[in-house]
């Protein structure tokens, strides 16, 4: 959905042109999330020193630039306005705070007035960028209208800066000249309902930003270099040297401990809190699953509050309490999610990210590595007299207890910095034209990474098996479950549906599927005896998160399957598995889908590992998993064939996809991909329901894809093909290699042959040609394949 970004520099001179380009580049890294407008705010001139109470009345209003359309339209409009106003782009700021935003419209059409930053009114006293939805904005708006405020936009966001001004003015009217920025923001938060991430900027508190969140992700990135160090070295070796000496207690005992240099090679995010480094352990498994939150009982269902505030005090004075020296350059960024953080690696290669202000155990001190590699103590804590260059993180228990009339300060917390390990190539297109194309072709490697260290080949004295470190302490509980409930949205739901048959077969436990929003609408029953599995690529999907809260309240064991370390689902579930598919930038999910299926197949193997009757089936599935990357590599050779097919379908308005058994999910997902990116109506249909309505659509013009690869439903699919052919259907049949003659009835079908694998893994193979078809259709039809119309990568609002 919306993307928010902030950049602050302290004690390091940056020209206005440089600051603008950092903000623009931050927005460019947010483009893939989907958006319809964008905006930024920077300081208008060098800011005066603040008063001793933290407030200043002399600063000039911040500059605000907003534009509907793409980011380049914003860039053009900014530089055009700069040219007409003679704004000095070479003016240098040793201290500055800028904010930026990409908007995906939920309230009000895409237009400059509805873009962010939203303002408190004339003078831009308070500015806000926002992701999320304020559900009680109408009530707040009516209240503010009664107090004389005027509204220019149609957004829910505009009530936030105006409410901040109302709180600030009220405090000053009552004679409180020492009201701090954090007190103003915290009072605003007390009145907001909904899930959100916000960044506040104010002319009354120059060089200071406050970021806050409630059920929505935020990160803080820190870069620090010493002025007097002439021999700046690469951070990587210094980081390794420190981590090799560092041992951290494991959370809940469910994390694996491995040799540090292997971990650095295999995971994209290295979080001290989640990895125990021990030189004596020589395993070569790069396990990175997440575990039970400390302080949470196995079935307590009690989550810690997700409301937290980051206060970055960037004003000019002593910095000793922050890094122990004034002789340090400090720069901060506040991106919306880990994937945005990844996007900054090219220009900000030494940024270190905390773990999304999670609700795990507090750490009283953490390490910040300067560019020289020398560790400095960094205390991320709340101090009523926060010094300049400092960062405070506060936990805010929204809605708990009675609200007093004063602007109370919540409890402080400490957060550990983590080192983001990601190669620039992982977030660039490389030799590909689009991210979606790159991610489709990366699937052999992403599947290998997903399985690395989790599959045991066995041998003469050892059985073939799987190891899922994040689940090992919970497998007995899962096996005792009355049922397993899979909950997800969109592609993640389809992935779970593809894995359902093998889960039921190997576990012997009933498996039910729930679309998260439907479960919430029905308030469907979830019991303590259930295991609820939440599947989400981002780990931040709003409906899935709400369903997770619902399941926790009902006492179910909650398992997460995500692609994002430190995401909300990863933190709030009792245990789970990271799919380790790597950064996925294209809005339409491809490699995450296939990795999700593989992880759930491994989950089925782990749950059913004690059943002797299914041993041969388990071993065949494990063998199939080992072969899967090479088989996907084979099916990718159909790229040109799928492009030719796309040329034949370019002018079509509709496409039907028939599947059943393991490949009903493939039909749904294939149709979804065509619908998402090619903007063609497409529908995935359960072939067994063909005679109950869909058959009426069949004629000689409508293209129909039938998935008929070898599995227990093969003969039934042959019958479907015959019936469709009898009605002169325009058939495209996907079959296993060597089966073309048996499915091409009368020679009238176009046949796509794919490699044959174990039936429960065939959906991984079968989806690839449909992904390629959707990609080529989109390109040929002239649409944006990486940023489909009206869609966002991570759906963080209802």
N, C-alpha and C positions, 0 to 999 in steps of 0.2 A: 504494500500500500504506500502511503506517503514515506518519504525518506528525509531524515533530518541530519544535519551535519554542523559542527562548529569547529573553529580553529582559533587558538589563542597563542600568542607569543609573549614571553616575559624575559626581559634583560637580553634580548637579541633583536637587533635592528632589522626590520622588514619593511620594504617599500610598499606603498599602497597597491601598486601593480602586482607585486608578488602575492600579497594577501588576497587580492581578487582572483588570481589564477589558482591559488590553493583552494579557495571556495568553489570556483568553477570546476576544477578537477574532482573535488569531492562530490559535486553534483553529478558529474559525468559517470563516476563510479556507482551512482545510485540509479542511473537511467534504466538498467535492466529490470528494476522492480516495477516499472510501469508508472506513468505520470502524464498529466495533461497541462501542467504549468509549473513555474519555478520562481524562486526569489532569493535575495540575499540582503544582508544588512551589514554595513561597515561604519566605522567612526568617520565623522565629517572632517575632523582635524585633530591635532594633538590634544589629548585630554589633560585638564589640570589635575593636580594632586587632589585626592579626596580629603574631606574633612576627617577629623580624628574619629568621629562616630561612624565612619564608613559611608556617609552620604555626601553628595556634592550637588550644589544648585547652579554651578557655573558652566557645566559641560554643554556643548552644543548638541542639538538633536542628531541622533544617528541617521545615516543615509539609508533609505530603503528602496530597493529596486525589485519590481515584480513584473512578470510577463506570462501570458498564456502561450501555450505551444511548447516547443522543445527548448533545451538548454542553450543551444546556439542562438536562438531568438533572444533569450535573456542576455547573453553575452553581447550580442550586437546592440541591443537597446541600452545596456549599461555604458558601453564605450561611446555611443552616440550622445547620451546625456552628459557624459564626462566632457566630450568635446564642446558642447554648448554651454557648459557651466564653468569651464576652465579649471576643473578640479585637478590638482597636482598629483599625478600618478607616481611621481618620484619621491613624494614626501615619505619620510621614514618614521616608523613607529617602533620604539623599543618595547612598548607594551600595547597590546591591542587584542580585542575580542570580536570576532566576526561570526555570523550565523548564516546558514543556508538551508534551503528546503526544496524538495520536489513534491508536488501535490497530485493526489489521485482523488478526484472530486467525489465527495459523498453528500455535502450540503452546498448547493449552489453550483452554477455552471462554471466551466473553465473560463476565467476572466481575471485581469489584473487585480480587480477589487477583491476577488475571492482567494487570491494567491497568498502565500505566506512569505515573509513574516506578517502577521496581523498586528495591528497597532492599537494602543489605548486611545488614540485620537491625535489632534493637532499637537505637534511637538514631539511625537514619538517617545513619550515618557517611558512606556513599557512596550516591549516587543516580544512576540512569542512565535516559535515554530512548533508544529504539533503533528504527531501521528496518533491516530486513534479516533474515538468518538466520545463526545461529552453528552451523555444521555439526558441530563437535566438542563441542557443549555437554554431551552425555552423558558423555564422558570427563572433562571438567572438573568436572562435577557429582559424579561418583564420587570424584574426587580430593578435592574440597572436603568431601564427606561424611566421608571418612576423617579429615579434619582438624577435625571437630567442628562443621561448619556445618549448619544446618537450613534446609530449603527450604519455603516456604509456597505457591509458585505452581507451575503446570505449564509455565511459559515457558522458552524457551532464554535469554531476556534475564537472568534472575535470577543466572546464574552470573557475569555481568560485574561488578556491584557487589560481590558476595561475593569474587570474585577480587581486586578492587581492595583490599578490606579485608585480605585475606590478605597481599598484597604489602606494604601499609602496615605491618601489624603485624609482619611478618617483618623489615622494615627497621629498625623501632624496637627489636625484640628484639636485633638485632645491633648496636645502639648508634648507628645512623645517624639522629640527630635532625634532620638537615637535608634529608631526602628531600623532594623537591618534588612538587607535584601532577602535573606533566608526566612526571616519572620514573615515578611510580606508574602512570599511564595508559599510557605507552609500554611498560612491562613487561607490562601486561594485554594490549595489542594484540599483543605477540609470541606470545601463547598462543592467540589467537582465529583460527579458520579460517572462511571464508565471506565474503560481501559485506555491508557494514554501514555505517551512519552512526550515530554515538553522540554524546550530550552528557552529560558528567559534572558532578556538583555534589557538594561535600563540606563537612561541618561543620568538618573540619580545615583547610580552605582557604576561609574565608568570602570572599564577593564575587568569587570566581574561578570561571570555567567553563572546561572543556576540551571542544572538539568535535573529533571525528576521523571519518575515513571511509576505507573501503577498497572502491573500485569502486561507491560510491553517492554521490549528489550532496549537497553542502552549500554554503551561501553565507553570507557575513558582510555585514551591512548596517551602515553607520556614519552617524550624524547628529551634527553638532557645531555649536554656536552660541556666540558670544561673549557674555558676560554684559553687557558695558558698551556694546553696540551698540544704540542706541535707534532707529535707522532701518533695520530689517531689510527688505531688498528681496527680491523674487522671485529664486529661484536661476536661472531659465531664461536670462535675458539675460546674467547673469554667466558661466554655463557656456558659452554660445555665444561670448562674448567671449574666453574662455580658449581654447576649441577652435579658433577661427578663427586663432589664432596657433600652434597646435600641429600639428606634423607628426611622424608616427610611422612608423618603418620597417615595410614590409609583410612579413607572414610568407610566405615562399616565393614572393613575387611574384604570388600569385593573387588578392589582394584588389583591388577597384576603389577608386579615389580620387575623391571627389566634393565638391562645394561643401557646406560644413557645414550651412547652414540647410536645404538640401534633405534631407540625411540625417536631420536632426532631425525633419523632417516625416514621413519615410517609414518609419523603423524604430522598433521598440519598445524596443530596447536599444542604446545607443550605447557601444561598448567602444573605448577609445583604442587598444588593441593591435590592433584589427581594422579600423580605419578611418583612412586617411590623409587629412588635411584639407589641401586645397590650393586657395587662392583663385583660382589661375590656371586651374583646370579647371572648365569650365562645363557638363559633361554633366548631363543631367537624369535619369540612371538611378540608382535607389536599389538598387544591387546589394549584397547582403549575404551572399554565399556564403562558405564557409570553405575553407581552403587547406591545403597541406602543412605539417605541424608543422616548425618550424625544428629542424635537427639530425637530421632523419629522411630517409634516402635514399628515392628514389621507390618502391622495392620492398623496402625493408629489412625491413618487418614488425616493426620493433622499437618497442614502445611504452614510454613512461616509466612508472614506478610510479604507481599511483593512491592510494597511502597517504599521507595528510597529516593534520596535527593543527593546530587553531587554539587558541591559548592566549590567553584574554582575562583579563588581570590588572587587576582593577577595584578594587584596594585603595587606601587613602587615603594619598597622599604626593605627591612632586613629579611633575608631568606634563610637564615641559619636554621630555624626550626624545621624547615622543609628538607634541605639537603645538607645542612651543616656547613654551608659556604655561600657567599654571595657570588663567587666566581664561576657561575654556572649559567649556561643558556638553557631555558626551559620552553618547550612547546607542547601544547595539548591539542588533541582532537577528540571530539565526541561524535562517533558515528552511531548509526541506529542499530546495526547488527554486525555480527562477526564477518559476514560476507562483504559488507562495506569496508570493514577494517582490512580485510585481505586485499582489497582494491587499492590501498594506499602504499603497498609494499614497494612499488617502483620508486617513488620519490621520497618515501619516508621509511627507509629500510630498517631503521632501528627503533621503530615504535614498539612499545610493549603494552599489552592489553590486559585489563583485569577481567575476571570471569563473570562479566555481565552483572555485577553487583548482586551475586547470587545470595541465597539465604542459607548457605552452609555455615560452618563454624567460623568465628571471627579470629583473625590472626593479628596479634599485637604489633608485629613488625614484618615488613617484607623487604625484599631487595630491589633496588633500582640500579641498573647498570648504566653508568655513563658511557660515552663514546669510547673513553679510554679503557673501558672494561673494569674500572675500579668501582666496587659496590658501595653504595651509600644507603644509609638507613632512611626509609621513607615511612612516615606514620600517616596513614589515611584515617584521620580521626576528626571528631568535632571539637572545636575549641571556640568558646564564646568570643574570644579575641583572636580569630584566625589571622595569621600573619600573611604578608604578601608572598605570592608565589606558591601558596599552600592549597591543598585540596582537602575538603571535608566531605565525608559521606555519612548521611544520616538515615536512619530507618524510621519510617513514619507509619504508625499503626492506624490506618484510616478507619474511622468509624468506631473505634474502640473507646469505651468509657465516655464520660460526659465532657463535652467541650466547654472549657471555661471561657470567660470573656477575654482573657489575655492571649497574646500570640506566643504560645508555648513552643519550646524547642524540643524536638524528639530526641530519642537516644542515638548516640553515635555508634558507629560500627567501623571495623577495620576490614579492608579488603586487600588481598594479595595480588600483586601484578603477575601476569603470565606473559610468556614470550611467544609471540606469533611466529611460527616457522612456516613460511610458504614461499615457494619460488614464484617469481614474477610470471613465468611461463604458464603457471596454473591458472592465471586469471586473464591472460592474453589470448587472442584468437590464433596466434601462431600462423601457420600457413593456410588456415581455413578462412572462408569468407564470413562465417557467422558462428556465434557461440553454440547454437543448437547443432549445427553441422559438426563442430569440433567435439561436442559432448556425446553425440551419437557414435562417432568414430573412436572415442576414448573408452568405450565400454569394455573391451577386452582388458585394459589396464585397470579400470575402476573395479571390475569384478574380481580381478586378482587381488587388489588391495583389500576389498571387502572380506575375502576369504583368508588372507594371509595370517598365519598363526592360529587360525581357528579350526582348520581341518587337519586331522592326524591320519596319515596314510596307512598306518599300521605296519605290519611285518610278520615275521615268523612267530614272534612272541607277543605281539600287540595287536589289539583289534582296531579297526578303523572307527574313528569317532570324531566328535567336534568338541571344541572348548569355547564356551562363551563365559568369559570371566565375570562379567557383570551380572550373570544370572545364576552362577553356580551355587550360591547360598539360598536360592529360592526355588530350585527345581523341584524339590520335594513338595513344597507348598503348591506349585503350579500343577503337579501331577495329582494332587488331592482335590483340585478345583472341581466344582460342580459343572462349570462350563467355562470356556474361554471366549471373551467378547472382544472382537477387534473393532476399533473405532478410528475413523479417519475421514478425510474429505478428498474428493477428486481422484487424482492419480494415486495417492497413498491408499485410499479405499480400494481401488482396483488392484493394487499390488497385494493387499491382504486377501482379497477375494481369490486371486490366482493361487495363493498358498493354502487356502482353506482345505482343499481335498487332502493334501499330504499331511496337514496338521491333524485332521480327523482320523486319517488312516493310521498314523504312527502313534498318536497319543491315546486314541480311544475315548477322547473327551469331546462332548458336543461343542462345536465352534459356531458362534453366531456373528453376524456382520452388522455394524451400525454406522450409518452416516451421522456424523457428530451432531449436525444441526437438527436432524430428525429425532435423534435420541433425546435431545434437550427439549424439543417441542412437545414430545410425548411424555417426558419424564419417565422413560422406560425403566423397568425394574433392574437394579444392579444390587447384588447381594454380597455379604462378607465372604461367602464361599466361592465367589467368582474371581477369575483373573481377568483384568481389563488391560488390553494392549493398545497403546496409543501410537499411531503411525503418522509421522509428519516429517517431510524433508527438512523444513526450516526449524521445526521444534517450537514454533511460535504461532501456529495457526489458531486464530481466535476461537472458533467453534470447538476445535479439539481440546484447547486449554480449558474451556468452560466445562466440557464433558469430563475432563480429568478432575476438575474441582468437584463435580457431581459424584464421580466414582469414589473419590477420597472421602467425601462426606458419608457415603454408604458403606465404607469399610472394606472395599475390594482391594486386593493386591494389584497395584498399578505398575505396568511395565511400559517403558518407552522405547520406540525405535525411531531414531532421528539421524540426520546427517550433520547436525550442528552441535559441537561440543559447547557446553555451558548454556544451551538454550533453556527456555522455561520448562519445556516438557522433560528435558534431561535432568533438570534440578528437582522438579516436583514429584516425579515418579519414584517409586521405591527402588527400582532397578531397571536395567535395560541394556540395549545394544546400540552402539553407533555403527552406521553402515559404512563409514569411511569411504564414500564415493568421490570425495574431493569437491572443490568448489563447483557449483552448478549455477551459471550466470543466466542462461536462457530461461525465459519465463516458463516455457513448456518443459516439464520435467522429462528427461530421457534416461540418463545413466543412473539417477537416483531410483527410478522405478525398478530397473533390473536388479540393482543392488538390494533394494527392499525385498524383492521376491527371494533372492538368495539368502538373505539374513533370516527370513521367516522359514525357509526350507531348513536352514541349520537349526532354527528354534525347534522345529518339528523333530529333527534328529536328536536333539538334546533331550527333549521331553520324553521321547519314546526309546531312549537308549537302554532301558532295563528290560525290554520285552524281547525274549528269545525268538518268539514266533515271527517277528519282523526283521530279524537280523540280516537276512539276505537282501531284503528291500532296502534297508538302511545302507548296506555296503554298496549296493548298486547306485544308490542316490549319491553317496560320497564320491564314488568313481565318476559319476556324471558331473558333479561339481568341479572336480579337478579338470575335466575336459572342456568345461563350459567356455572359458576365455578363447580357446582355439576355435571352438565351434562358432562363436560370435564373430571372430575374425573372418571365418569362411563366409558367413551370411552377409557381412559387410561388402563382399564382392558383388552383391546384387545392386549396388548403388546406381550404376548406369541403367540397369534394367528398370529400376524404380523411377528413374528420371524419364525414361521413355514412356512408362505407364502414366506418369503425371502429365505428360504432354497430351495424352489421349483424353485425360479427365479434366483438363484445364477449364473447359467451358461448362462443366456439369454444375448443377445446383444442389444435388443430393447424392449421398452415398450410404448404402447399408452394409453393415458388417455382421455376419452370422458366425457365432461360435457356441460351443457347449463344453461341459466338463471343465477341464483345466483351462480351456481357451475361451470360455465365456468372458472372463476378465480381459483377455486379449482383444476380444471384439469391442468391449466397452472402452478400453484404453486406446486402441487404434482409432476408433471413431472420435474419441475426445481429442486426440492429437490433431486430426484433420479439422475438427470444429474450432479448436483453439487458435491455430496459426494460419490455416488456409482460408478461414472464414467461410467454409462450405458446410451446409447442413449435413450432418452425418449422425448415424444412429447405430449403436451396438445392440444386437438383438440375440437373445437366447434362442438358439435354433429349435429347441423343443417347443417353443411358443409360436413357431412360424405360422401354423394353421389357425392360430387364435387371433388373427388380425393382420399381421404384417404381410401375409401372402397376397392381400388385396392390392398392395402397392406394386407388385411385380409386373413389369412389361418389358418390351424389347429395348427401351431407352434407359431405364434406371440401372446404373452400375451397382453390382452387388459383390462384395468380397465374402467368400466362404472359407473358413479356416478348417481344414480337414487333414491335419497331420495325424500320425499314428498314435493312438491312445485307445482306451476302452470305448470311446464314442465314435471311432472311425467309421464303422459300418452304418451308424445312424446318419453321419454326415454325408456319406455316399448317397443315402436315400434322399436327403435334403437337396443335394446337387441335382439328382434326377428329377425331382419335383419342380425345382426352379427352372431347369432346362426345358421341361415339358411346357412351361408357361412362357417360353422364349426369353427367359431372364438373361441379362447381359452379365455373364459370370466371370469373376476373377477368383481362381481357386488357389489357395496356399496348401501345399501338400508336402509330405516328406520326400526326400530325394529317392527317385525310383518309382514313385507312385503316380506319375503323370498320366500314364495310360489308364489307370483304374479310376481316375477322377474326371478325366476329360471326356465326358459323355458326348458322343457324336462329333468330337473334335471342335466344338464351338466355344470352348472355354479358354481363357488366357490363364496359363498355369505358372505359379511361382513355386519353385522347389527349394526347400530349406533343409539343412542338415538335421538328422534325427538324433535326439538325445533322450534320456530318461523322461518318461511322460510328464512327471511333476516339474521338470525343468524346461519343458518345451515352450512354455509361455515366454521365457527369456529370449529364446531364439526367434519365436514367431512375431514378437513385437517389433523387432529391428527393421524388417522390410516396411512395416506400416509407419514407423518413425521416418524412414527415408522418403516414403511416399508423401507424407505430410510436409516434410521439409521442402521437397522439390515442387510440390503443388504451390506452396506459399511463395517461393521465389519466382516461379513462373507467372503467378498471378499478380506479382508486384507488391506484396504486402511485407511488413516488417516482421521477420521470422523470430527475432529475439525479443521483441516488445509488441506482442499482439494487442490489437485494439481493445481497450477497456479492461485489460487484465493486469494483474500484479503478481510478482514472484511469490511474495509471502502475504497471505491474507490475514492481516492483523486486526481487522475490524469485522463486526458481524454484517 
